[in-house]
Every structure is written in C-alpha cells, then in structure tokens.
Amino acid sequence: MKKEDDIPEVKDIECRKLNFFERNNYFYGKLLTASDFKAEQRYFVEKLRLANRLLHGFGVVCGLKVLKGMLEDSKIRITEGVAIDCCGREIVVPEFVEVDFANGVAKDCNGKEIELDMPEAIPKDGDVYILLKYYSRGVKPVPNIMETSGCEEICCYGRILESYKIEIKSELSESPSDTPEAKICEDWNKFIADLDCYEFKDCSVLLAKVKLSDGKVVHVEDMRKHVYSNFVLYEFAECLREEIEVVEEELEKLRKEVTDLGDGLKTLKEEVEKRMEKIEEELKKLKKELGELREATEKLKEEIETLKKELEELKKIIEKDLPKISRISWEHNKEYGLNGIDEFRKVCREFKITFDRAMDKSTINHKTLSLTYVRYEFESGELGYVEKIIEKREVPIYFKDSPENEVVFSPVETSMAATTTTTVTTAVAEHGLSASYALSNAIELKRNIGIRLIIQLKGDFVLDSKGKCLDGNFLKGKLPTGNGCEGGLFESWFDLKIGYSEIDRIRRVVIEKGVSPAEIAEKVKISENIVRLVLNTLVEKKAIYREEDKYYPILSSKEVIVAYDGRYTYLEKLAEKMAKELEKKGIRAEIKSSGKLTEEDLSKEIILVRGREVRETTEKIGIPSTVDWSKSVGDIEVAKHPVTASKIVVVGGKDKKSVNSAIGKFLESLVL
C-alpha cells in the first residue's frame, strides 16, 4: 500500500452560487458509477447548505468563545461549539482548542495539532483577528482495485472528514457587519421587503479580536455573529410579548390621561372664552386710556431711575462688605528725578499698606507680598520712549509690628538679620536701591539709568479677620482698591530716573579755579545735597577731584607734560598715544622721560604714565602713592607735588594691558 503522502487528495463539494438542483433518476438495470453517488451526495448537501445559508444565516450557532489562556500569556483557548459559514457549511469544534502565538501551533485537549493558518510575521503588539474556516480532507485510505497494476498498488481516501482550521489575521479584507437591526412593525416589514439573498461566497467565521503586547495576550474582544435557532427566536418572541403587554398597560394609562386631558381642555376652553370676553372689555378700556398710559410710562421711567439708584447703593453696600486697601505710603507711578533722590531714599526705607478693616495678618507673608527691583536704561528718540532692562530680581523683606489694619515692611540684608535702622539702610544699599548706585551706574555707562520698585500683594490669598478675600484690584491706580469681587492682584510701582545729561551738566560747571557744591547748586538749580552726592560720585569715578570742599577738573591747563619711565619702551609708546589723544581735545602735551624732568617742569601739570616695575618714578618727583600698582588693572590717582603744589595725575597699572585700560578711562572721563 502507498504511503499517505502519495495518495491523491480528494475533492470536496465546492461552494457554488445559486444553481438548479440535479438528482439521480433510478431505474432497473441502470449502471451506477462513482459520479452518480457523488451527485446523490451533492444534491442533499447543497440543499442543506442552501437552507442553512438562506434560512438561518451564517455565524456562531453555539459556543466557540475565545478566552485568554489558563497558564500562559501567549495562548488563547477556543471553546467547543458549532458555526455556519457563508456557504451554509456546518463547522463543528467538538473539543476545546488552544492556540499558542509564541510557537505558532494549535492543539485540541488531546494534544492533537489542528490546522493553523497564521502569517509568518505576526505582530507582537497590536490587534489580531481569530477566524474559523471550514476545512475538509480525505481520511481512511483504501486500495483502488480498478487502478492497481501488477507492479504497484494504488490507494484512494475512502472518507471525507468535514473539519476546520483556525485562521489568524492582522487585518480583515472587509469589516464585520451584523444583520441590520430592525424595529417592530413597519421597520421590520421594510427590512423583510428589502431583504436580498446573501452573497454566496467562501468565507471564514469571525470569532474574536485579540490584542497582543510584546507577544502576550492582554485582551480578547468577542466578535461572534450568532445564528438564531427557532428556539432562540421563540424565546425572543416570548420576551417581546411580555414587553408588549407592559407597553399596552402603559398605553391604557396614557388613554386615561388623554381622556382626562380632553376634559381638562374642554374646561380650559370655557375659561379661555370667558377670559377673552374680559380681555375684549379691557381692550376697549385701554383704547380710551391711552393718555393715562403715557403718564404711566413716564412714571415707570422714574421708577426705573429710582431702581437704578437703589441698585447702585446696593452695589456700594456689597463692595463695602469686602476688605480693601485704603492707603499706601508711596505715590503710585511716581517718577523721581535727580532732585528727588532724598525723597526716594526715604520712601525706600519703609513701606506701609493700610486696609479699611482688621486683617488676618498670617495671610500677609513672603508668599503673598513681594518687592521687585528693576534696573533699566531708558532713552527717548525717533522711535519714542524705549526701556531696556539690565537687571530684575526680588528684594528680601522683613515685616515690622503694626496695627491689625496695616502691614509695614522694609528691605532686609540677605543674612536675614536686619533688625535696626542701620542694618535696613545697609540692606537698601546692598540691593541697589540707593541713589548712589544709580548715579554710579549712569556715570560708568554714560546712559540714562532708572530704578523701578514694584510692590505686589496677591489678594486671592489675603483674608480679613472674618475670612473674606481682599478686593485687591488696583483699578486705574486709584484707592480704595476693588471692583466688587473677592481676590485680584494689587500691583503698584514708582521709579527713580537719573538722566546722564543732568550729571554731565553738573560736571561741566566744575572749572579750573574750583567750585563748591553751593555754587554749583545755585547755577544748576538743584539742591546742594544732591549736587554734593553727584560730585562725590564723579570723584570716585576719577572724572574730577576734590580738595578742601572744592571740586576741580582732572586737568585745568591747556598745556601738560606726559611723563614716563624711559627704561620701558611700551610706556613711551603709550605716552605718545595719550599725547595724540590730548591734542585732539585741544590740550598741548609734551612727552618727557621722568628722569629728565626739570624743576620748571615740576611746576606744571604732569600726567605720569607708570607700570608695576617703575617704583622709582613717583619717588623721583616726590609723590607718595596709595595704589598697589602690582595688582592694579588700571587706575587713576590725583596728587600734588609737596613743594611746587602742582597737580600730578598718575595713570597706570600692573602691565601694558592695564596701563592701556587706565589711559582709556582717563581720556573718557576728562572734562575740559
């Protein structure tokens, strides 16, 4: 007998479109062949399948649930059951089957492998669909004596086993659909009238959609389409009958309600007719009373105006019921100029906010109250007024004792130890709030410098003694605050603006003979204290120098001597560079080595260019130095000769780069 692999495959009855049925006509003496018996089977099989397909439909008859595996995450289990496919073929799964995604095999409960149609590269993540497909194959091979030769025996399959195979797909060729859901009565009749024969095609039965993650089953979604038997339909009809009885009871109640409503409508109609008669009478009266109506209208307008006033009063009452800020110790949006430095200093030492009632002081803290410092350059030109922020930061503050309706705070040092007026003043200077800092900054940058202080209080979190939020909106910058609503951000600010032109105007008053702060104050119309502050800042920046409360320009003569140590070539070159720049400014400069200075030279103004190594230079001309030139990165020192009382300006540093930097500073700050 041949091996089973060599036996030709048997052909099952194919899935065909609608066709005429053909059956055997038996008579005595008819010769029967295999094709006659096949025709006999085809007749009954195709009729059964046609009945299944058109009368019952296709889908799951019973069972065939898809569940997650019992022990392993990469497996699913299909329970036993029966299905009908699109051709009307019965698919019977007599025992449960396990599908292993990891190994790509399917086995029944006896360990027998089931035909599995699965793509080679199944995705480890995503959705896959589980389908059941009709599958027939030949079994029980027997010898074919008609085809056997003397040398070899031929076998054919004696039976056809109607089995199944499992399909796994990552996507469906068409989305699954159910029979249209029909309503009772007219919708159902319409559905039946439009019902066509289902398309006769070979298809699988969809069971479920399985979600995989890294090759493991994480979720199984049931997608079975059921075939409903007469028994199931009968149960449905019984259920529907009970529902209809309930609906009929409700309809009966509704009929009674409609009857009652009809009686009510009749009564209502009578009442409406009576009211209409009264309305007609009233209309007649209204036609006669048009004049009175005009008067009533005017009266109504007056009442509306009265109501508006009452509403305004009510609004005021509501607004007054919320806590508000009634007073602050600074002037909002005020801009202090050079002449207002003293007032700016005074305001910065202590800030006070007064409320219209007692407040819960614990809600006013470093989280709800902040003081922000902004330093900026400002300019006005063709583009209008422009500001450029140089620095912005929050200033530490500390709170002082104050009444329940006030909060008082001051800037504090970063050490958080400020408790006295002296320490508070130091804190003001440390955080750049001092006027001297702004002046120094303006002189150094030769720019207009402004300082802005911004005070913010978060009303959403600030409560009064009764627990109501502060009405803190600072509308139009007017006090008291508030818009009638709890919360809101209170924000106020003021500025100190130092214009460089004002500083330069004071500096240019300093003349050769020397002037006092009082003389300059009289000339520029600025207070003497402010003038003195500006002059001292200019002295610190080596733009001028002071002697016995008189202020002088660094150079007061149109002729100077630029001296240098002749042993160092780089000092000579730098001295020549300085002389050329001085000549551009209208000053005649004579270049000499410090070793060649005469007694007559020592009576003139001298600019001494020196470096770190030149210790003897100042000693030769009798000038003591207070600068550590070995560490200097560029300094200017003004002194007088002890004998001749002539002015000597020392310009230098520790090396060539430092000396060059000092010369640049000197020339830049020079006032003629």
C-alpha positions as CSV (number, residue, x, y, z in Angstrom):
1,M,0.0,0.0,0.0
2,K,1.2,3.5,-0.8
3,K,2.2,6.0,1.8
4,E,-0.5,8.5,2.8
5,D,1.6,11.4,1.4
6,D,1.5,9.8,-2.1
7,I,-2.3,9.3,-2.1
8,P,-4.1,11.9,-4.3
9,E,-6.2,14.5,-2.4
10,V,-9.9,14.0,-2.5
11,K,-12.1,16.9,-3.8
12,D,-15.0,18.0,-1.5
13,I,-18.2,19.6,-2.7
14,E,-17.3,23.1,-3.7
15,C,-19.1,26.3,-2.5
16,R,-21.2,27.4,-5.6
17,K,-23.5,30.2,-6.4
18,L,-27.2,29.6,-6.8
19,N,-27.9,26.8,-9.4
20,F,-30.5,24.2,-10.3
21,F,-30.6,21.1,-8.3
22,E,-30.0,17.8,-10.1
23,R,-30.7,14.4,-8.5
24,N,-30.4,10.8,-9.7
25,N,-33.2,9.1,-11.6
26,Y,-33.0,5.4,-10.7
27,F,-34.4,2.6,-12.8
28,Y,-33.9,-1.1,-13.1
29,G,-30.8,-2.0,-15.0
30,K,-29.1,1.4,-14.6
31,L,-25.4,1.2,-14.4
32,L,-24.2,3.3,-11.4
33,T,-20.7,4.8,-11.2
34,A,-18.9,6.9,-8.6
35,S,-20.2,10.2,-10.3
36,D,-23.8,9.0,-9.6
37,F,-23.1,8.6,-5.9
38,K,-21.3,11.9,-5.8
39,A,-24.3,13.6,-7.5
40,E,-26.6,11.9,-4.9
41,Q,-24.5,13.4,-2.1
42,R,-24.2,16.8,-3.8
43,Y,-28.0,17.0,-4.1
44,F,-28.7,16.7,-0.4
45,V,-25.5,18.5,0.8
46,E,-26.2,21.6,-1.4
47,K,-29.9,21.7,-0.4
48,L,-28.9,21.5,3.3
49,R,-26.3,24.2,2.9
50,L,-28.7,26.4,0.9
51,A,-31.3,26.1,3.7
52,N,-28.6,26.9,6.3
53,R,-27.4,29.9,4.4
54,L,-30.8,31.5,3.4
55,L,-32.9,30.5,6.4
56,H,-30.5,30.5,9.3
57,G,-27.8,32.8,8.0
58,F,-24.1,32.4,8.9
59,G,-22.2,32.9,12.2
60,V,-21.9,31.1,15.5
61,V,-24.7,28.7,16.4
62,C,-23.4,28.0,19.9
63,G,-20.2,28.0,21.9
64,L,-16.9,29.0,20.3
65,K,-15.9,31.5,22.9
66,V,-12.3,32.8,22.8
67,L,-10.7,33.2,26.2
68,K,-7.3,34.1,27.5
69,G,-5.0,31.1,28.2
70,M,-5.2,29.5,31.6
71,L,-1.5,29.3,32.3
72,E,0.5,31.2,29.7
73,D,0.0,34.8,28.5
74,S,0.9,33.9,24.9
75,K,-2.1,31.5,24.5
76,I,-5.8,31.7,23.9
77,R,-8.5,29.0,24.2
78,I,-11.4,28.4,21.9
79,T,-14.3,26.5,23.5
80,E,-16.2,23.7,21.7
81,G,-19.2,24.8,19.6
82,V,-20.9,24.9,16.2
83,A,-20.8,27.6,13.4
84,I,-22.2,28.0,9.9
85,D,-20.1,29.8,7.3
86,C,-21.3,31.9,4.3
87,C,-21.7,28.8,2.2
88,G,-24.0,27.2,4.7
89,R,-21.4,24.6,5.8
90,E,-21.5,23.4,9.3
91,I,-18.2,23.9,11.2
92,V,-18.1,21.6,14.3
93,V,-15.4,22.1,17.0
94,P,-16.0,19.0,19.2
95,E,-13.3,19.9,21.8
96,F,-11.7,23.0,23.1
97,V,-8.6,24.2,21.2
98,E,-5.5,26.1,22.5
99,V,-3.6,28.5,20.1
100,D,0.0,29.3,21.1
101,F,1.1,32.6,19.5
102,A,4.6,32.1,20.6
103,N,5.2,28.8,18.9
104,G,2.6,29.2,16.1
105,V,0.7,25.9,16.8
106,A,-2.9,24.9,17.8
107,K,-3.8,21.8,19.7
108,D,-7.0,20.2,21.0
109,C,-7.5,18.9,24.5
110,N,-5.9,15.5,23.5
111,G,-2.7,17.3,22.2
112,K,-3.6,16.7,18.6
113,E,-2.5,19.5,16.3
114,I,-5.2,21.5,14.5
115,E,-4.6,23.1,11.1
116,L,-3.5,26.7,11.7
117,D,-3.3,29.4,9.0
118,M,-1.0,32.0,10.6
119,P,1.2,34.7,9.0
120,E,4.9,34.2,9.4
121,A,5.5,37.7,10.8
122,I,2.7,38.1,13.3
123,P,2.9,41.5,15.1
124,K,3.9,41.3,18.8
125,D,2.0,44.4,19.5
126,G,-1.5,45.4,18.2
127,D,-4.7,43.6,17.3
128,V,-5.1,40.3,15.5
129,Y,-8.4,38.5,14.5
130,I,-9.3,34.9,15.2
131,L,-11.4,33.2,12.5
132,L,-12.7,29.7,12.0
133,K,-12.7,28.3,8.4
134,Y,-14.4,25.1,7.0
135,Y,-11.8,22.6,6.1
136,S,-12.3,19.1,4.6
137,R,-9.7,16.4,3.9
138,G,-9.6,12.8,2.9
139,V,-9.2,10.1,5.6
140,K,-9.0,6.3,5.8
141,P,-7.2,5.4,2.5
142,V,-8.2,2.1,0.8
143,P,-6.8,0.2,-2.2
144,N,-8.3,1.1,-5.6
145,I,-8.6,-2.2,-7.3
146,M,-9.6,-0.7,-10.6
147,E,-6.4,1.4,-10.8
148,T,-4.0,-1.3,-9.5
149,S,-1.4,-2.7,-11.9
150,G,0.6,-5.9,-11.4
151,C,3.6,-4.0,-10.0
152,E,2.1,-1.4,-7.7
153,E,-1.0,-0.9,-5.6
154,I,-2.9,2.4,-5.8
155,C,-4.9,3.8,-2.8
156,C,-7.6,6.5,-2.5
157,Y,-9.2,8.1,0.5
158,G,-12.3,6.3,1.5
159,R,-13.9,9.1,3.5
160,I,-14.1,12.9,3.6
161,L,-13.7,14.4,7.1
162,E,-15.5,17.7,7.4
163,S,-13.2,19.5,9.8
164,Y,-12.0,23.1,10.3
165,K,-8.9,25.1,10.6
166,I,-8.1,28.3,12.5
167,E,-7.0,31.5,10.8
168,I,-5.1,34.3,12.4
169,K,-5.1,37.7,10.6
170,S,-3.6,41.1,11.4
171,E,-6.4,42.8,9.4
172,L,-9.7,41.9,7.7
173,S,-10.4,42.3,4.0
174,E,-13.7,43.8,5.0
175,S,-15.1,45.0,8.3
176,P,-17.5,42.6,10.1
177,S,-21.2,43.6,9.9
178,D,-24.4,42.3,11.5
179,T,-27.8,41.9,10.1
180,P,-29.5,45.3,10.1
181,E,-31.2,45.9,13.4
182,A,-35.0,46.2,12.7
183,K,-37.7,47.9,14.7
184,I,-41.1,46.3,15.3
185,C,-43.9,46.7,12.7
186,E,-43.2,49.0,9.8
187,D,-39.4,48.9,10.1
188,W,-39.4,45.1,10.3
189,N,-41.7,44.8,7.3
190,K,-39.5,47.2,5.3
191,F,-36.4,45.1,6.3
192,I,-38.1,41.9,5.1
193,A,-39.2,43.5,1.8
194,D,-35.7,44.8,1.0
195,L,-34.0,41.5,2.1
196,D,-31.9,40.1,-0.8
197,C,-30.2,36.8,-0.9
198,Y,-26.8,36.9,0.9
199,E,-23.8,36.8,-1.4
200,F,-22.8,33.2,-1.9
201,K,-19.1,33.3,-1.1
202,D,-16.5,31.2,0.6
203,C,-15.6,32.8,4.0
204,S,-14.4,32.1,7.5
205,V,-16.4,32.7,10.7
206,L,-15.0,35.5,12.8
207,L,-14.7,34.6,16.5
208,A,-12.7,37.3,18.2
209,K,-10.2,40.1,18.1
210,V,-7.1,39.5,20.3
211,K,-4.8,42.4,21.5
212,L,-1.2,41.5,21.8
213,S,1.6,43.3,23.7
214,D,5.2,42.0,23.2
215,G,3.7,38.7,22.0
216,K,1.5,38.3,25.1
217,V,-2.3,38.3,25.1
218,V,-3.6,41.3,27.0
219,H,-7.3,41.4,25.9
220,V,-9.8,39.3,24.0
221,E,-12.8,41.0,22.3
222,D,-15.7,38.8,21.4
223,M,-16.8,39.3,17.8
224,R,-19.1,36.3,17.2
225,K,-22.1,36.8,15.0
226,H,-24.7,34.3,16.1
227,V,-27.2,32.2,14.1
228,Y,-30.5,32.2,15.9
229,S,-32.4,28.9,16.0
230,N,-36.2,28.7,16.2
231,F,-36.0,28.0,19.9
232,V,-34.0,31.2,20.4
233,L,-36.4,33.1,18.2
234,Y,-39.3,31.7,20.2
235,E,-37.7,32.9,23.5
236,F,-37.2,36.3,21.9
237,A,-40.9,36.4,20.8
238,E,-42.0,35.5,24.4
239,C,-39.8,38.2,25.8
240,L,-41.2,40.6,23.2
241,R,-44.8,39.6,24.1
242,E,-44.2,40.4,27.7
243,E,-42.8,43.8,26.7
244,I,-45.8,44.4,24.5
245,E,-48.1,43.6,27.5
246,V,-46.2,46.2,29.5
247,V,-46.5,48.7,26.7
248,E,-50.2,48.0,26.4
249,E,-50.7,48.7,30.1
250,E,-48.8,52.0,29.6
251,L,-50.9,52.8,26.6
252,E,-54.1,52.2,28.6
253,K,-52.8,54.6,31.3
254,L,-52.0,57.0,28.6
255,R,-55.5,56.7,27.2
256,K,-57.0,57.6,30.6
257,E,-54.6,60.5,30.9
258,V,-55.6,61.7,27.4
259,T,-59.3,61.4,28.3
260,D,-58.6,63.4,31.5
261,L,-56.6,65.9,29.4
262,G,-59.5,66.2,27.0
263,D,-61.9,67.0,29.8
264,G,-59.4,69.5,31.1
265,L,-59.0,71.1,27.7
266,K,-62.8,71.4,27.5
267,T,-62.8,73.2,30.8
268,L,-59.8,75.3,29.7
269,K,-61.6,76.3,26.5
270,E,-64.5,77.5,28.5
271,E,-62.2,79.5,30.8
272,V,-60.3,80.9,27.8
273,E,-63.6,82.1,26.2
274,K,-64.5,83.8,29.5
275,R,-61.1,85.4,29.7
276,M,-61.3,86.5,26.1
277,E,-64.5,88.3,26.8
278,K,-62.8,90.1,29.7
279,I,-59.8,90.9,27.5
280,E,-62.1,92.5,24.9
281,E,-63.6,94.6,27.6
282,E,-60.2,95.6,28.8
283,L,-59.0,96.4,25.3
284,K,-62.0,98.8,25.0
285,K,-60.9,100.5,28.2
286,L,-57.3,100.6,27.1
287,K,-58.3,102.4,23.9
288,K,-59.9,105.1,26.0
289,E,-57.0,105.3,28.4
290,L,-54.1,105.9,26.0
291,G,-53.4,109.2,27.7
292,E,-53.2,107.6,31.1
293,L,-50.9,105.0,29.6
294,R,-48.4,107.8,28.6
295,E,-48.5,109.1,32.1
296,A,-47.9,105.6,33.4
297,T,-45.0,105.2,31.1
298,E,-43.3,108.4,32.4
299,K,-44.0,107.2,35.9
300,L,-42.4,103.9,35.1
301,K,-39.3,105.6,33.8
302,E,-39.0,107.5,37.1
303,E,-39.4,104.2,38.9
304,I,-36.6,102.6,36.8
305,E,-34.3,105.5,37.6
306,T,-35.1,105.1,41.3
307,L,-34.4,101.3,40.9
308,K,-31.0,102.1,39.3
309,K,-30.1,104.3,42.2
310,E,-31.1,101.6,44.6
311,L,-29.0,99.1,42.7
312,E,-26.0,101.5,42.8
313,E,-26.5,101.8,46.5
314,L,-26.8,98.0,46.8
315,K,-23.6,97.7,44.8
316,K,-21.8,100.1,47.1
317,I,-23.0,98.1,50.1
318,I,-21.8,94.8,48.5
319,E,-18.4,96.5,47.7
320,K,-18.0,97.9,51.2
321,D,-18.5,94.4,52.6
322,L,-15.1,93.3,51.1
323,P,-11.8,94.3,52.6
324,K,-9.9,96.9,50.5
325,I,-6.6,98.8,50.5
326,S,-7.4,102.3,51.6
327,R,-3.9,103.9,51.7
328,I,-0.2,103.3,50.8
329,S,2.9,105.1,52.0
330,W,4.3,105.8,48.5
331,E,2.8,107.6,45.5
332,H,1.8,105.1,42.7
333,N,3.6,105.5,39.4
334,K,5.6,108.5,40.7
335,E,8.9,109.2,38.8
336,Y,11.6,110.8,41.0
337,G,14.4,112.6,39.1
338,L,17.8,113.7,40.2
339,N,16.4,116.4,42.5
340,G,14.1,113.8,44.2
341,I,16.8,111.4,45.4
342,D,16.4,112.3,49.1
343,E,12.6,111.6,48.9
344,F,13.2,108.3,47.0
345,R,15.7,107.2,49.8
346,K,13.1,108.0,52.5
347,V,10.3,106.1,50.7
348,C,12.6,103.0,50.2
349,R,13.4,102.6,53.9
350,E,9.9,101.6,54.9
351,F,6.7,100.6,53.1
352,K,3.2,100.7,54.6
353,I,-0.1,99.4,53.3
354,T,-3.3,100.4,55.2
355,F,-6.6,98.4,54.9
356,D,-10.1,99.5,55.7
357,R,-10.5,96.9,58.4
358,A,-8.7,94.4,60.6
359,M,-6.9,91.7,58.6
360,D,-5.7,88.2,59.2
361,K,-2.0,89.1,59.4
362,S,-0.9,85.5,58.9
363,T,-2.1,85.6,55.3
364,I,0.2,88.5,54.5
365,N,3.6,86.9,54.3
366,H,6.6,86.4,51.9
367,K,4.4,84.2,49.6
368,T,1.7,86.8,49.1
369,L,3.7,90.1,49.4
370,S,6.7,90.8,47.2
371,L,9.1,93.7,46.4
372,T,10.7,93.5,43.0
373,Y,13.7,95.6,41.9
374,V,14.2,96.5,38.2
375,R,17.2,98.4,36.9
376,Y,17.0,99.7,33.3
377,E,18.3,102.0,30.6
378,F,15.9,104.5,29.1
379,E,16.0,106.7,26.0
380,S,13.7,108.9,24.0
381,G,14.2,109.3,20.3
382,E,12.6,108.9,16.9
383,L,11.1,105.6,18.0
384,G,9.6,107.2,21.1
385,Y,10.3,106.2,24.7
386,V,12.3,102.9,25.0
387,E,13.4,100.9,28.0
388,K,16.0,98.1,28.2
389,I,16.0,96.0,31.4
390,I,19.5,95.5,32.8
391,E,18.6,93.6,35.9
392,K,15.4,92.3,37.6
393,R,15.2,90.5,40.9
394,E,13.1,90.1,44.1
395,V,14.3,92.0,47.2
396,P,14.2,90.2,50.5
397,I,11.9,92.0,53.0
398,Y,11.0,91.7,56.7
399,F,7.8,92.6,58.4
400,K,7.5,95.1,61.3
401,D,5.0,95.3,64.1
402,S,1.9,97.2,63.0
403,P,-1.9,97.5,63.8
404,E,-4.3,94.9,62.6
405,N,-5.4,97.1,59.7
406,E,-1.8,97.7,58.5
407,V,1.2,95.9,57.1
408,V,4.7,97.5,57.4
409,F,7.8,96.0,55.8
410,S,11.3,97.0,54.8
411,P,14.1,95.7,52.6
412,V,16.5,93.4,54.5
413,E,20.0,92.0,54.1
414,T,20.4,88.6,52.6
415,S,21.7,87.4,56.1
416,M,18.1,87.9,57.2
417,A,19.5,89.6,60.4
418,A,18.3,93.1,59.8
419,T,16.6,94.4,62.9
420,T,17.8,98.0,63.2
421,T,17.5,101.2,61.1
422,T,21.3,101.0,60.4
423,T,21.0,97.5,59.0
424,V,18.0,98.3,57.0
425,T,19.8,101.3,55.4
426,T,22.7,98.9,54.5
427,A,20.2,96.5,53.0
428,V,18.8,99.3,50.8
429,A,22.3,100.0,49.5
430,E,23.1,96.3,49.1
431,H,20.1,95.7,46.9
432,G,20.9,98.6,44.6
433,L,18.0,100.8,45.9
434,S,20.4,103.6,46.9
435,A,20.7,106.7,44.7
436,S,24.5,106.5,44.7
437,Y,24.2,103.1,43.0
438,A,22.1,104.6,40.2
439,L,24.4,107.6,39.9
440,S,27.5,105.4,39.7
441,N,25.8,103.2,37.1
442,A,24.8,106.2,35.0
443,I,28.3,107.7,35.1
444,E,30.0,104.4,34.4
445,L,27.8,103.5,31.4
446,K,27.2,107.2,30.3
447,R,23.5,106.2,29.9
448,N,20.2,107.2,31.4
449,I,19.6,104.8,34.3
450,G,16.3,104.1,36.0
451,I,15.3,102.0,39.1
452,R,11.8,100.8,39.5
453,L,10.3,99.2,42.6
454,I,7.2,97.0,42.1
455,I,5.1,96.1,45.1
456,Q,2.7,93.1,44.6
457,L,0.0,91.7,47.0
458,K,-1.9,88.6,46.0
459,G,-5.5,89.4,47.0
460,D,-6.7,85.8,46.2
461,F,-4.8,84.6,49.3
462,V,-5.1,87.6,51.7
463,L,-8.0,87.4,54.1
464,D,-9.6,89.8,56.6
465,S,-10.4,88.8,60.2
466,K,-13.7,87.3,59.0
467,G,-12.2,85.1,56.3
468,K,-13.1,87.3,53.3
469,C,-10.6,87.7,50.4
470,L,-9.0,91.1,49.8
471,D,-10.7,93.0,46.9
472,G,-7.3,94.0,45.6
473,N,-7.6,95.1,42.0
474,F,-5.9,98.5,41.8
475,L,-8.2,99.8,39.0
476,K,-6.8,103.0,37.3
477,G,-4.3,103.3,40.1
478,K,-7.0,104.7,42.5
479,L,-7.7,104.0,46.1
480,P,-9.6,102.3,47.7
481,T,-8.9,99.2,45.6
482,G,-11.5,96.8,44.3
483,N,-14.1,96.0,41.7
484,G,-16.7,94.3,43.9
485,C,-15.2,90.9,43.6
486,E,-13.0,88.9,46.0
487,G,-9.4,88.4,45.1
488,G,-7.3,90.1,42.5
489,L,-3.7,91.2,42.3
490,F,-2.7,94.6,43.8
491,E,0.3,95.9,41.9
492,S,1.9,99.3,42.3
493,W,5.3,100.9,41.4
494,F,7.4,104.0,41.4
495,D,10.7,105.0,39.7
496,L,14.0,106.8,40.2
497,K,15.2,108.1,36.8
498,I,18.7,109.6,36.5
499,G,19.4,111.3,33.2
500,Y,23.0,111.3,32.2
501,S,22.6,114.8,30.8
502,E,21.8,116.2,34.3
503,I,25.0,114.6,35.7
504,D,27.1,115.9,32.8
505,R,25.6,119.4,33.3
506,I,26.9,119.4,36.9
507,R,30.3,118.0,35.9
508,R,30.7,120.8,33.3
509,V,30.3,123.5,35.9
510,V,33.5,122.3,37.6
511,I,36.0,124.9,36.3
512,E,39.8,125.5,36.7
513,K,39.7,127.6,39.8
514,G,37.5,125.1,41.6
515,V,33.9,125.4,42.8
516,S,31.9,124.5,45.9
517,P,28.7,122.4,45.9
518,A,26.7,125.6,46.9
519,E,27.9,127.5,43.8
520,I,27.1,124.6,41.5
521,A,23.6,124.1,43.2
522,E,22.8,127.8,42.6
523,K,23.8,127.5,38.9
524,V,22.0,124.3,38.0
525,K,19.0,124.9,40.4
526,I,19.4,121.6,42.2
527,S,19.6,121.1,46.0
528,E,23.1,121.3,47.5
529,N,22.8,117.8,49.0
530,I,22.1,116.3,45.6
531,V,24.9,118.2,43.9
532,R,27.3,117.0,46.6
533,L,26.2,113.4,46.1
534,V,26.8,113.7,42.3
535,L,30.2,115.4,42.7
536,N,31.4,112.8,45.2
537,T,30.3,110.0,42.8
538,L,32.2,111.8,40.0
539,V,35.3,111.9,42.2
540,E,35.0,108.1,42.9
541,K,34.9,107.6,39.1
542,K,38.0,109.8,38.7
543,A,36.1,112.2,36.4
544,I,37.0,115.2,38.8
545,Y,38.9,115.6,42.0
546,R,38.2,117.2,45.4
547,E,40.4,119.4,47.6
548,E,39.1,121.2,50.7
549,D,35.4,121.0,49.7
550,K,36.3,122.4,46.3
551,Y,36.0,120.4,43.1
552,Y,38.4,120.7,40.2
553,P,38.7,119.1,36.7
554,I,41.4,116.5,36.5
555,L,43.2,118.8,34.1
556,S,42.8,122.5,34.4
557,S,45.5,123.7,32.0
558,K,45.8,123.6,28.2
559,E,49.4,122.5,28.4
560,V,50.6,119.4,30.2
561,I,53.6,117.1,30.4
562,V,53.2,113.4,29.8
563,A,56.0,111.7,31.7
564,Y,57.1,108.1,31.5
565,D,60.0,105.8,32.6
566,G,62.4,105.9,29.7
567,R,63.7,102.4,30.5
568,Y,60.5,100.8,29.2
569,T,59.6,101.2,25.5
570,Y,55.9,100.2,25.9
571,L,55.4,103.1,28.4
572,E,56.9,105.6,25.9
573,K,54.6,104.3,23.1
574,L,51.6,104.6,25.4
575,A,52.6,108.1,26.4
576,E,52.8,109.1,22.8
577,K,49.3,107.6,22.2
578,M,48.0,109.7,25.1
579,A,49.6,112.9,23.9
580,K,47.9,112.5,20.4
581,E,44.5,112.0,22.0
582,L,45.0,115.0,24.3
583,E,45.9,117.2,21.3
584,K,42.6,116.1,19.7
585,K,40.9,117.5,22.8
586,G,42.8,120.8,22.5
587,I,45.5,120.1,25.1
588,R,49.1,120.6,24.1
589,A,51.1,117.6,25.5
590,E,54.9,117.5,25.9
591,I,56.3,114.0,26.2
592,K,59.3,113.5,28.6
593,S,61.0,110.7,30.5
594,S,60.5,111.0,34.2
595,G,64.3,111.1,34.6
596,K,64.6,114.3,32.5
597,L,62.0,116.4,34.3
598,T,63.3,119.8,35.4
599,E,62.3,121.9,38.4
600,E,60.4,124.1,35.9
601,D,58.6,121.0,34.6
602,L,57.6,120.1,38.2
603,S,55.6,123.4,38.5
604,K,53.4,122.4,35.6
605,E,50.6,119.8,35.4
606,I,52.0,116.3,34.8
607,I,50.4,113.1,33.6
608,L,52.6,110.3,34.9
609,V,52.3,107.0,32.9
610,R,53.6,104.2,35.1
611,G,53.7,100.4,35.3
612,R,54.2,97.8,38.0
613,E,58.0,97.8,37.8
614,V,58.5,101.6,38.0
615,R,58.8,102.1,41.7
616,E,61.2,105.0,41.5
617,T,59.1,107.1,39.1
618,T,56.9,108.7,41.7
619,E,59.7,108.8,44.3
620,K,61.9,110.8,41.9
621,I,59.4,113.6,41.8
622,G,58.5,113.2,45.5
623,I,54.9,111.8,45.1
624,P,53.8,109.2,47.5
625,S,51.3,106.6,46.0
626,T,48.4,104.9,47.8
627,V,47.7,102.4,45.0
628,D,49.1,98.9,44.9
629,W,50.3,99.1,41.4
630,S,51.5,95.4,41.4
631,K,47.8,94.4,41.4
632,S,46.2,97.3,39.6
633,V,44.3,96.5,36.4
634,G,44.1,100.2,35.5
635,D,43.8,103.1,38.0
636,I,44.0,106.9,38.1
637,E,45.5,108.8,41.1
638,V,45.5,112.6,41.5
639,A,48.1,114.1,43.8
640,K,50.0,117.4,44.4
641,H,53.7,117.9,44.4
642,P,54.7,118.6,48.1
643,V,57.0,121.6,47.1
644,T,55.5,123.1,43.9
645,A,51.9,122.2,44.7
646,S,51.4,121.4,41.0
647,K,48.9,118.8,40.1
648,I,50.2,115.3,39.1
649,V,47.9,112.7,37.6
650,V,49.2,109.1,37.8
651,V,47.7,106.8,35.2
652,G,48.9,103.2,35.2
653,G,48.5,99.5,36.1
654,K,50.4,96.3,36.6
655,D,51.1,95.6,32.9
656,K,50.8,97.0,29.4
657,K,47.1,96.0,29.1
658,S,46.3,97.6,32.5
659,V,48.1,100.8,31.6
660,N,46.3,101.0,28.3
661,S,42.9,100.5,30.1
662,A,43.7,103.3,32.6
663,I,44.6,105.7,29.8
664,G,41.3,104.9,28.1
665,K,39.3,105.6,31.3
666,F,41.2,108.8,31.9
667,L,40.6,110.2,28.4
668,E,36.9,109.1,28.5
669,S,36.2,110.9,31.8
670,L,38.3,114.0,31.0
671,V,36.2,117.2,31.4
672,L,37.5,120.3,29.5
